[in-house]
Amino acid sequence: MKHLVFCLICLIGIIVTGCSHTSSITEQELTENTRDVNYSVIYYIHADADYLYHNSDGKPIQANSRVLSTALEVGEAARSGEVFIYYQRPERKILGLFPRKSSRFYQYKNGLLINHMKYRHEDKREPFLTTEAQLMTKYRGQNRTDSHQTYFLYFGHEIPLGNNKGYHRSLPGIDVNTFSFATGIQNFLKTDDERFSLVALSTCNNGTPEMAKLLTPFTHTLLASPQNLHLSHIDSDAIQLLETNPDISSLQLGRFLGEFTFQRLDTTVHTTISLALYDLKTVSTYIKSLSAYTAVDKVSERPLLFKDNIDCAKIHPFDPEAYTQGIEIWYKPARFGRQSAQLHSGWGCKPVMKHVGSKK
């Protein structure tokens, strides 16, 4: 009988902790003399889907776990910064009835892990990234330098152009699309006047005119793939340059991220590699025009939303001088299959019906 009561008490304890919104596992109070932070880095690692791939030796690897390891290393090295890591995992229930916290939140400040907690999404239909932004608002430090910079790195599958309620396997009611993403990450900024120095999208097919148009009002630099990036992901180790070279510009930092990633993929991947760095200050001078131009087919014909992007210039021929300013591109066509062009405009667009099966 005593054993039964003990088990019942333990079960109640699990249920209670499982139903709370957040639960701090470890927390270390910083002293008042902690240095101001020069920068904030935000990692969002989506793991509520399939990210299994095999390396050149045939070894199975979960790509999101590799990204998490790098993010933790960046946090430990951030002696003059603050690093927030969201590891969004599938949500489970205890005994199939009681919700439990599965996702992880890590906060590093000046190289110290000051928060590590589990969290879950209480509202299963909330706007994308709402819970994550609330956690940052609650826990981020207030002692920022005047030159403080903010960087956002997103790791996951392609963020679709239209509504997608199945992006999260265990949270199908949350719409994930380019608009909800752009709206969601703005909530991580402390003020309406603040801008991201760099947004890096480690996804396929998100180096698009529409994504650039949505991010331009609050982002200086965008690193994204106009076509295929593969599940190997962007290498984020170069974020540590914020420590060794604190005056590095967002364009320089994005260039290091892009170059290191391309060099690694070039030796291991046989499919198409495409990665582009967008100076959104320059791009802003023409992005509305380009977005409107490439959006024509979305009205006249249904785009093939689940197909990989192709170079926008193949679908909508345009003067490269008009719509490629402010872009640096790393591109290599697939080694096998149909011969691909050796050059790329840096913009990705969905194919449309009239182009499918074209012999050109």
N, C-alpha and C positions, 0 to 999 in steps of 0.2 A: 504493500500500500504506500509506504514511504517512497519507494522507487517510482511509483506511478505519479505521486504528487510532485516529486522532483522533476520528472520529465515534463509534467504539465506546466510547471513554473518556467522551465527552460523554453518550452514552446511559446508561451505567452511573451517571454522576453524577446524571442526572435521576431515574433509578429509585431511587437511594439516598435522595435528598432527598424524593422523592415518597412513600416508605414510612415515613418518620419521623412520629411523632405530631404534633409541632409544630415549627415552624421560625421563629425570630425573624428578621424582616427588618430592623427597626431597633430599637435599645434604648438609651436614654439613662439612665445611672445618676444618681439624685437624690443631692444632697449631704445630709449628716446634719442640716443646718440647714433642710431643707424644712419648711414649716408643716404643722401637723396638718390633717387634712381634716375638715370639718364635715358632709359628706354624701357618699353614694355613689349614683350613678345607673346603672342597668343597662338597656341597650337590647338587646332580642332582636328581630332583624329577619329574618323568615322569607322566604327568596327561592327556596326549592326547590319552586316551583309557579308558576302563571300569575297575575301581578299586573298585566297590561296593561289599561289603560283609556284612554279618550279624553276630553280636556277639552272645554270649551264651543266651542272652535274646531276640534274634530275632530282635534287633534294627539295622536298616540299617546304615552302616558307609562307608564313602568314605576314603579309607586307605591313599590316598595321602595327604588329608587335615590334618590328624593326624601327618604324618611325617613332614609336613611344620610347624606345631605348635611346635614340638620338636626342629626342626632346628632353629627356631627363638629364642627359649629359650637358645639353645647352643650359638647362636650369642651374646645374651645379657650377657652371663656369661663369654665370652672369653676376660677377662681383659688383658691377655698378648698375645692374638692371633688375627687372622683375619679369618673371616668366610664368605664364598661366597655361596649363595643359589640360585639355578636356579629352578624355578617352571614352567615347560614347559607345557603350557595349549593348548587346541585346538585353531587354528587360525581361525578368523572369518572375515567377510567383512561387511562394513556398506552398507546397502541397497542392499547387494549382489554384490556390485561393487568395493567398496574401501576397501583395506586391513586395518585392525586395529591391534594394538599391544595387545596381550592377555597374553603372558607369563610374568613372573615377575623375576626380578633380585634384590637380596638384598645383601648388603655388610656391614658387621660389622667389626669394627676395635677397639681393646681395649674396647669392650663392647658397643661401640656407633654405631648406625645405620647411616652410612655416605652416603650410596647410596641406593635408592629404586626406581627402574624404570621399565617401561614396555618395552618389546622388541618383535620383530618378526623376522622371517627368510626371508630375501629378496630373497635369492636363494633357491627355493623350491627343488633343487636337490643337495644341497651342501653336502660335506662329513659330516658325523655324528659328532656333537658337535663343528662344526666350529664357529658358531655365539657365542656360550657360551665361548669358549676359547678366542675369540677376546675381549669379554667384560672383562674377567679377566686380559688379557694383558694390556688393557687400564686403568683399575682402581686400580689394586693391588698396595700396598705400596712397597716402595723400601727399607725401613729401617728394614731389617731382621737381627736377631742375627746369629752368626756363627753356632749355633747348630739348626737352623731352620729346622722344619719337615713339611711335607705336607701329608694330608690325603684326600682320595677321597671316598665318599659314594654315591652309585648309587641305586636308588629306582625305580623299574619298573617291567614289565613283563620279562620273559626269553629273554635274548639276544641270538638270534638263531645262529646256526653254519653257515648256508648258507645265501645268500642274502635274505633280507626281506624288500620289499618296502611298506609293509602295516603296519609296526610297529607303525608309527604315523598315526592316523586316518585322520588328516587334512593336513599331509605332506607325502603323500604316495610315493613321489619320492626320499626320503632320505633312502638310504640303511642302515639298522641296522643289524649288525652281529658281531661275535666275533672279526673279523679282523678290521672292521671299528671302533669298540669300542676301541680296544687296540691302534689303530693309533690315534683316536680322543683324548683320555685322555693324551697322551704324550704332546699334545699342551698346556696343563695346566701347565706343568713344565717350570720353568724359563730358565733353561739351559739344554744342552744335557747330562750333567753329573749328574743332579739332579735325585733323585729317590723318588717315593712315599714310605712313611714309611708303610702305610696300604691302601689297596684298599678293600672296603667292598661292596659286590654285594648283595643287598637285592632283589634277584630274585630267581625263581625256575631254577634248572637244569644247573647252570653255574659253579659248582665246578667240572670242567672237565680237563682232561690232555691238551686239546687244549687251553683252556683259560689260564691255568697256564703257558704253554709254551710261549704264546704271552706276558704275563705280566712280566715274570721273568726278562727280561733285564732291567726293570726300576721300579721294585716294590720289597720291602723287604718282605711284609706279605700280604696274601690274605685271606679274610673271605668270604665264599660263600657256597651255598647249592648244594651238588652233586645230589640231587633229588628234593623233594618238600619242599617249605618253607611256602606256604600259603600266602595270602594277608595281614596277620598281620604285616609283615615286621620285619626287624632287629631293635631292640631297640638301639637307638643311644645316649641315655642320658649319657652313660658312657664316651662319648667324653669329658665331663666336668672334667674327671680325669686329663686331660692335665693341668688344673689349680691347682688342689689340690695336684697333684703328677707330677710335670713337668719332672721328670726323668724317667717316666714310659716308658718301651720299647714298640715297636709296637706289639710284641707278647703278652705282658701282657695286653695291651689295647684291642687287638682283642679277647683275652680270656674272658675279662669282657663282651664285647659286645655279644659274643657267649653264655656265661653262662646265662646272664640275659634274653636273648631272648629265650633260650631253656626252662628255668624255667617257663616263662610266657606261652609259647605255650603248655608246658606239661600239664597245668591245663585247657586249653581251646580248644585244637585241637585234634580231634580223627583220623585225617589222618596221613600219614607218616610225621615225622619231621626229617630233616637231615640238619646239618650245620657242616662245617669243617673249620679249621684254618690251613693254609699252610705256613710253614716257607720256603719261596721260595729260600733261600740260600741253604738249604739242598735239597729241591726238585730239584733244578737246576742240581744236579749231575746225575739225571736219567730221567728227564722229556722228553727229546728228544726221548729216547728209549721207554718210556711208550707211548708217543703220537704216535709214529710210529707203535707200537704194537697194540694199540687200534684203529688205523685208517685203518687197513687192510680191514675191512668189508665195509668201505666207498668206496673202489675201486671195490671190488668184488660183493657187493650187495648194493642196495639203502637203506640207513637207513630210519627209520620211524621218520622223522624230527619233526613231530607234536605230538609224543608220549612223555610221561614223561620218564626221565632217569631211568635206573636201575643200580645197583652196577656193575661197570666195571668187578669186579672179577667174576661175574656170567657169563658174556659173554666171557671174556678172562681170564681164570684161571691163576693166577700168584703167585709167591712166595711172600707172604706179607712182608718178610724181604727186598725184592728187591724194592718194589714200594709203601711202606706206611711210609717210614721214613719222619720225619718232618711234620706229620699231627696229629692234634687233632680233634676228631670227636664227635659230639653230635648227637645221633641217637635214634629214637624210631619208631618201625614199626606201621602201622595202627592198630587200635583196632578191626576193623571189616574187613571181606573179607578174601582173601587167606592168609594163615599163612606166614609171612615174617621172614627172618633170623633175629636173634638178634644182629648180628655183621655187620659192614659195613667197606669197605676198605677206604672210604673217597673220592673215585673217582666215578663220574657218567658218564655213556655212554648211547647213544641211543640204543634201542633194534633193532635188525635186523631181516629180514624175517624168517630166519631159527630158530629163538628163539620164534617167535610169536606162541602161541598155544602149546608150549612145555608142556608136563605133568611133567617135572622134576621140 
